[in-house]
Amino acid sequence: MSAPDTKLPSMISAGLLAIGLVIAAIGGFTSGSIAGAVVAGLGVIPALWGIVNGLQHKTQTAVLAPFLLLLANLGVAALLIVLRFVDWLR
């Protein structure tokens, strides 16, 4: 039986994070982007899947990359939503 792969979910999560940032860059970072936040937020799903696969390895290194991507996706999504909300208030 082979070990579960944590690289593919991490790459998908990183790709969704990058796409969310590109969408936000098109509209301007200072004005925020709900669409970019949603795409970056969707990156949480493969990151969680990578964490589950990493926990099956029972090593810290297999969990680290997906966990950092989880935090990055959540942080970018929250930041883009807050920036959009601030832009609406101006």
C-alpha positions as CSV (number, residue, x, y, z in Angstrom):
1,M,0.0,0.0,0.0
2,S,1.4,3.4,-1.0
3,A,1.6,6.4,1.2
4,P,-1.0,9.1,0.5
5,D,0.2,12.0,-1.6
6,T,0.3,15.5,0.0
7,K,1.9,17.3,-2.9
8,L,-1.0,17.3,-5.3
9,P,-3.5,18.9,-2.9
10,S,-0.8,21.4,-1.9
11,M,-0.2,22.4,-5.5
12,I,-3.9,22.8,-6.2
13,S,-4.3,24.9,-3.1
14,A,-1.3,27.1,-4.1
15,G,-2.8,27.4,-7.6
16,L,-6.1,28.6,-6.3
17,L,-4.3,31.1,-4.0
18,A,-2.4,32.4,-7.0
19,I,-5.5,32.7,-9.2
20,G,-7.3,34.5,-6.3
21,L,-4.4,37.0,-6.1
22,V,-4.4,37.5,-9.9
23,I,-8.2,38.2,-9.9
24,A,-7.6,40.7,-7.1
25,A,-4.7,42.3,-8.9
26,I,-6.9,42.9,-12.0
27,G,-9.3,44.9,-10.0
28,G,-6.7,46.6,-7.9
29,F,-5.5,45.2,-4.5
30,T,-6.6,48.3,-2.5
31,S,-10.2,47.9,-3.6
32,G,-10.3,44.2,-2.6
33,S,-12.1,41.5,-4.6
34,I,-15.0,39.2,-3.5
35,A,-14.3,36.9,-6.5
36,G,-10.6,36.7,-5.6
37,A,-11.5,36.0,-2.0
38,V,-13.9,33.2,-3.0
39,V,-11.3,31.5,-5.2
40,A,-8.6,31.9,-2.5
41,G,-11.1,30.5,0.0
42,L,-11.8,27.5,-2.2
43,G,-8.1,26.7,-1.8
44,V,-8.8,25.7,1.8
45,I,-10.5,22.5,0.6
46,P,-7.4,20.9,-1.0
47,A,-5.2,22.2,1.8
48,L,-7.4,20.4,4.3
49,W,-7.3,17.3,2.2
50,G,-3.4,17.6,2.2
51,I,-3.5,17.9,6.0
52,V,-5.6,14.8,6.3
53,N,-3.2,12.9,4.0
54,G,-0.2,14.3,5.9
55,L,-1.7,13.1,9.2
56,Q,-1.9,9.6,7.8
57,H,1.9,9.8,7.3
58,K,2.2,10.6,11.0
59,T,5.1,13.1,10.3
60,Q,5.2,16.8,10.9
61,T,6.8,17.6,7.6
62,A,4.0,16.1,5.6
63,V,1.5,18.3,7.4
64,L,3.5,21.6,7.4
65,A,3.1,22.7,3.7
66,P,-0.7,22.1,3.6
67,F,-1.1,23.8,6.9
68,L,0.8,26.9,5.8
69,L,-1.2,27.0,2.6
70,L,-4.4,26.7,4.7
71,L,-3.4,29.7,6.7
72,A,-2.3,31.6,3.6
73,N,-5.6,30.9,1.8
74,L,-7.7,32.0,4.8
75,G,-5.6,35.1,5.3
76,V,-5.7,36.2,1.7
77,A,-9.5,35.6,1.5
78,A,-10.1,37.5,4.7
79,L,-7.9,40.4,3.6
80,L,-9.6,40.7,0.2
81,I,-13.0,40.7,1.8
82,V,-12.0,43.4,4.4
83,L,-10.4,45.5,1.7
84,R,-13.6,45.3,-0.4
85,F,-15.7,46.2,2.7
86,V,-13.5,49.2,3.4
87,D,-13.8,50.3,-0.2
88,W,-17.6,50.1,-0.1
89,L,-17.5,52.4,3.0
90,R,-15.4,55.1,1.3
